[in-house]
């Protein structure tokens, strides 16, 4: 059975976004995050939503993959909405009442705003790993953190650990999906019974999941050792990343535009 692509996993397609240097995409993502948190109205969120949709379109990443992580945020989004919209009895006008509790219009608006911001942040930042290979991401992180080497920071090792951690997120999801499919084929039921029963049904998934992850981590360590990996110091690269004039132009125009959009809207 074919396991579908998981959230955050690199999508190998030919697009202008994939061709950009990893450092350019990191800079744009940083500007996107800053601008998104500076925006304090729905017009600003709408502008960033259009930007995200445009980048997804240009990157040629299927929308079902780009937005796959939204489902995982379901509980966080529901909690965000409830935390802002629910009010106690002394509150004024309510849209809906549930005994002493009620949903306030202004609170609901605030909850929708923050939930939409979380969704845009997740989709926008996930495009970095969707359009950048692990090797490019490692080189980019190491290059960005290079000034820290003067302070004695092991930038190569830190970049490698961050990249492996990011890479293991989709790997963990993929392993969990395989275990669930295998146990479902053997008669396990994950969608029946009460909420507590459903939670307990996932407990047997954890043991084979962690066994597979530890086995994969051990294989990775063996492979790195067999290739004589000894950290970032003195390490050479087959393809050296170079920031082209196009990369600098995209970083300047998109970065400035995203920050200014957040300030204005």
N, C-alpha and C positions, 0 to 999 in steps of 0.2 A: 504494500500500500504506500502510495506516495504521500509524504508529509509536506504540507504546504509551507511556503515561506513564512517565517515568524517575524514578529515586531523587531525592528532594529537591524535586521539581517541585510547585508549588502546585496543590492540588486544590480547585477552586471548588464547594463544596457549602455548604448552609446548616446550621450546627450551632452549639451554644453555645461550642465551642472557637474556631471561626472568629470569633465575635462579640467575643471578648475583645480587649482592647488588646494591642498587640505588646509593650509594656513589662511587662505582667502575665505574659505567656507567657515572656518572657526571665527574669524573676525566678523563676518556677516551675521553669524548666529549670535555672537556677543552683542552686536548692535541691535539685532532683532529683539533679544531678551530685554535689553535696556529700554528700547523704545516701547515695547509692549507693556512694561511696568510703569512707564511714564504716562501712557495714555490713560485718561480718566473718564472716558465717555464711550458710548456705543459706536459713535462715528469713528473713533480711533480703532476700536476692535474690528469694525467692518473693513477699514483700510488694511489692517494687518491680515484679515481673513482673505481679502483679494490678493494680497502679496503671496500668502502661503499657497493659495490655489494656483496662482500663476507659476510659482516655482515647481510645484508638483507636476503641472502640465509640461513645463519646459524640461524637467528632469526625466520625463517618460516613465516615472515610477507609477505602477498601477495604483489607483486611488484606494482600492481595498487593502493594499499593503501599507500605504502611507497613513491611513486612518485606522489601522488594525488596533493600535494601542488604546484608542478611545474606549473600547469595551472594557479593557482592564481597569480603567479609571472610573467605572460606573459607581462604585461605592463612595469614592472620594467626591465625585460630582454631586451625588445625592446628599451626602453629608454637608457639602458646601451650601447647597440650596436650603436645606432644612436649618442649618445653623444661622443663616441670615434672615430667613423668612418667618420662622416660628416666633410668636410673641405670647406673653402670658396675659391673663385676664385684664390687668389694668390698661393695656394698650388701647388705642382709640379704634378707628374703623378697621375691620377685618374683612378680607375677601372671603375666607372660609373659616368656620369655627369647628373645633373638635373639643367640646367641653371647655375647660379653662384655657386651652391652647387655641391659637388661630394663626392664619397666614396673613401677614401684613404686606400691602402692595409695595411699599418702598423697600422693605426687606427682601421681598421676592425679586425685585429689580436688581438689588445689590447682589443677591445670590446668583442670578443668571449672569450678571456681569463677570463675577469672579470665576464661575464655572466655565464660561466661554474663554476667559483668559487662560485657564488651565489647559483647555483643549488646544488652543492655538499654540501655547508654549510647547506642549507635548509633540504635536504634529510638526511644528517648525524645527525644533531641535532634533527630532528623529531623522530629518532629512540628511543630517551630517553623516550618520552611520549608514543610511540607505544608499548614499551616493559616493562613499569613500571606502576604499579597501582597508583592511586592518593594517597593512604595511604602510600605506600612505598616512593613515591616522597616527601611527606610531611615530613616523618621521616628522609629521607636522607638530605633534605634541612636544617632541624632543627639541625641535627647532624653536618653538615658542618659549619653552622653559630654559633655553640655553643660557640666558643671563644669570639664572640661578646657579649655574656651574661655578661661577666665580665665588659663590658663597659656600661652596663645598657640597651642594646638593647633587645627589646621583640622578641627574635628569634623565639619562637613558633608561635606568631601571624604573623610575617613576612612570615614564611614558609607556614602557612595556607593560607595567602592572595595570595602568589605567586602560590600555587597549585590550588586554586580556579580559579585564573585568567587563568592559563594554561588549566584547565578543561573546562572553559567557551568558549574557542576558538572553539573546535569542537562542543560544544553545540549550540553556536550561528550559526555556519554553518548549523547544522542539522535543527535548527528552521527555518532558512531562506529557506532552501530547502523544508521544509514542507509547508510553506506559499506560496512559488512559485508554488508548485504542486497544492495546493488548489485553488489558484487564476487562474491558467491555466485551471483547470477543470471547472471554472466558466466563461471561455471565454476570460480571459486576454491574451494578446500577448506580449511576451518579445523579440521576434526575428524579428519584422517587423518594417518598417519605417526607418527614419534617425537615426543617432547616438543620437541626442538630444531627439528624440521620445522614443528611447529605454531606455535612462537614466530616462526620466520622467515616463516610465512604471513601474520602480522599486520603485518609491516614495511611492505608496500605500503599498508596502511590509514592509516599515520601521515601520509603526504604529503598526500592529499586532505583528511584530517581537519584538519591544521593550516592548510591553505589556506582551508578553509571557516570555521574559527574566526577567522583573521585578517580574512577578508572580513566576517564578522559583527561583529567588534570595530570595524572601520572604519565599517560602516553605523551602529553604535551611536554612535560618536563624531560622525559627521555629523548624526545625528538630534538629539543633545544640543546640538550647536553651532547647528543650525537653530532650536532652541527657546530659544536665548539662555541656555543654562546657563553660569553663571560662578562656580559654587561655592555653598556654603551661606550665605554672608553676604548678608543682605537678601532671602533667598528666602522667598516666601510659599507657602501651601498652600491648595488648594481645600477640603479637608476636614481641619480641625485635630483631631488625636487628643486625646481627653479621658479621663482615668481616672475611671470611674464608681464609685459605692460598691460595686457588684458586683465590679468589678475589684480594688479594694482588699481586699474580703472574700476573694476567691479567692486572691489573693496571700498574705494573712496566714494563712488556714487551710491551704491546700495547701503553702505554703512551710514553715511551722512543722511541719506533720505529716510532710513528707518528711524534714526534717532530724532530727526526733525519732525517726522510724522507723529511720534509719541509726544513731543513737546507741544506741537500745535493742536493736536486732537485729544 
